[in-house]
Amino acid sequence: MKCTQCRSDDIKVIESRDVSDGQAIRRRRMCVACGNRFTTYERIERPQLIIVKNDGTRQLFNRAKLLGGLYRACEKTPVTSLQLEKVINQIEQDLYDCGDTEVRSSRIGELVMNQLAGLNEVAYVRFASVYRRFKDIASFERELTNVRKGRHIADANTEVSMEVKD
């Protein structure tokens, strides 16, 4: 570990604590040489997940990319960064719990939809409009109707199979 300011490797840990429901450790560090303080995170190293896209291509799971999509969906809503971190942690946990090293992108989309449905309806509809590739206003209206009726997950999954082709 090197100081972010002076690049010295004489660093000491000031404080450590569990974050992300025990999935990571946050450490406050201080450079002995220059006094700079900074934060590092340690996460459990897990096997790499491969995401199988709808066109059949494969790519590594990218937590930052998923978080970016969630930030865009939650823009100008009261959803906090901490809530989004919890959503990402839950999705990652669900993906690792399934035991497969390859996961279809549609599975991730459904996990995100399930999480957003309980978090914020506006964010859910924003994400759904991109994820489900609404081609017309009728598709959008159907989704809004499902949200109003509280059926956005179970009934919407049926419609997805007709609208989105893998």
VENPEDA-V985088 format. One line per field, one symbol per residue. phi: phi as a letter, one per 30 degrees, with the letter a starting at -180 (. if undefined). psi: psi as a letter, one per 40 degrees, with the letter a starting at -180 (. if undefined). burial: b if it has 16 or more other C-alpha atoms within 10 Angstrom, else e. Layout:
BEGIN
phi->???
psi->???
burial->???
END
This chain:
BEGIN
phi->.bddccidcccbdcabadbhhidabcbcbbdddcidcacbbccddcddccccdddjdbbddbeddddddddddceicddcdddddddddddeddddddicdcbdddddedddedddedcadddeddddddddhecadddddddddddddicdcdddddddddcccd
psi->hihedeeiegiihdiiiiiffeeihhhhihhddeehiihihhihhiihhhhhideeiiiihhdddddddddddehfiehidddddddddddddddddeeiehhidddddddddddddedhdddddddddddefheiddddddddddddeffdcddddddddddhh.
burial->eebeeeeeeebeeeeeeeeeeeeebbbbbbbeeeeebeeeeeeeeeeebbbbeeeeeeeebeeeeebeebbebbeeeebeeeebeebbbbbbeebbeeeeebbebbebbbbbbbbbbebebbbbbbbbbebbebeeeebbeebbebbeeeebeeebeeeeeeeeee
END
